[in-house]
Amino acid sequence: MNEDPVIVIKDVNFSYGGLHILENVNIKVKKGEFLSMVGPNGGGKTTLLKIILGLLKPESGEVHILGTLPERSRNRVGYMPQHTLFDPQFPVTVMDVVLMGRLEGRRAGPFSKADKKAVTEVLEEVEMTGFCKRRFSEISGGQRQRVLLSRALVGRPEILLLDEPTASIDLEIEHKLYEILKELNKRMTILIVTHDLGFVSHMVRRVICVNKRVAVHPTGEINGKVIQEMYGKDIRMVLHDRVSGIEEQLHG
Amino acid sequence: MVEFINALRNPDIAFLRYALIAGMLGSIAFGIVGTYVVARRISYIAGAIAHSALSGIGAGLYLQIKLGIGWFTPILGAVISALISAMIIGYVSLYARQREDTVIGAIWAIGMAAGLLFLTRTPGYIEPMSYLFGNILLISKNDLLLVGVLDVVILILGALFYNKFLAVCFDEEFARLRGIRVGFYYLLLLCLIALTVVLMVTIVGIVMVIALLTLPSAVAGLFCRQLWQMMIFSSLFCMLFTALGLGFSYIYDLPTGSNIILVAGAVYLLCVIGNSLLKRRKT
């Protein structure tokens, strides 16, 4: 059973308001893989992520996550959204936010001691012990991001999906996140959506390139040509740094 | 103030006592529901629901006076129309996102238009001002019972589903991923808003009720870390504002609703200014 892929996407199409967003997408992800998903804005990365999470239904094609339908595997998949999307004035503590990862549809009433213990353990793992009672809005972007990571981890997922984890985060914190993810990859499959090819290039073996159509490349194959195809010529200049970063990796 | 306290004991002006009791009871529901409204930033939805209640009030009066259906009280009408508006707005925002604000604005105005039509077709002189701006003379013993029952309902639902409401308000998408029926809880929340808003309509009126729902929670939100703390403090603030407003209105013979809202507004303004001064000093 272990050999079965944990994510299978077969001939998936998706359109919104008459606009084709994804065309004929085929992806297979093996257990324990560490992948990144890159592509331009509006290329369909988020849509694909939401299809994997079962939040959107594809128009045609099949999606199997952990051997079952996405809606059924949700509890075994951890999801970390972008940390910039939250209302900064919302009155919640770090504890409150992470506890949301222990919610269950059928259970009413307060959280149990076991729930709170699980939260404390996960916060320890991401080095956020002692932040429990802090207001979510008071902590820094990098800390907030680790809180959201904890929320995804506290349900003990088998697959971890991260949406733009490096958005508006400084370099040092980016490295810390990288260390944490490397450790987590020992026990779970990780898929990162990112703009930042440089960030993931040391960690991932394969890159899923999404721009309406999807192509999966081994990291070594990512070069100027692939990126140009993916983003189009306009963005090539902006990406130049990142590309050379990857080439260095190849030589090194 | 002594004058006001004496007046509360006076059996000849029982309405004042009723108003105070209704205000205190209503404050509990207002604190809880108002906190959700402020945290989720849906006060314009609460405003539309409140204003649309006029159609139910008008229909209630019309049925009672013109058609002689005694049991159909204006408050019952208000409850029904507010619930209908809440459901319409909820469905539109959940399933047809594009034009949510238009629908909210339309329900706001259509509700008032329908209410005014009913009022003008009801025989006898009906003062729309009483419903728009509140009139504590309208509070009966039955209303107190109604407020009490709704308090209990809101407290039970609030305690049972606190975690779910919190998750739905904070991060709808994540709540859905955890298997929570987001649509159901959002509609339930809007229905609770509808019921709550109607509670205080007789005291502060349709037009001003929205301020009493949001201002106490906004004040509490300045210093509370968690949603439940905000609920407790906003209930207490709401009680304070209502009591002070009633007191002033009795002593100076001024409209009750206006006084309550002005007290709430003044406290909010002072707190916001004080808060920003404190912050400036810190930095």
Interface residues (C-beta under 8 A of the other chain):
Chain A: L53 G54 L55 R74 N75 V77 Y79 P81 F86 D87 Q89 F90 P91 V92 T93 D96 V97 L99 M100 G101 L103 E104 G105 R106 A108 G109 P110 F111 K133 R135 R151 G155
Chain B: A39 R41 A159 L160 F161 Y162 N163 K164 L166 A167 C169 F170 D171 E173 F174 A175 R176 L177 R178 G179 I180 R181 G221 C224 R225 Q226 L227 Q229 M230
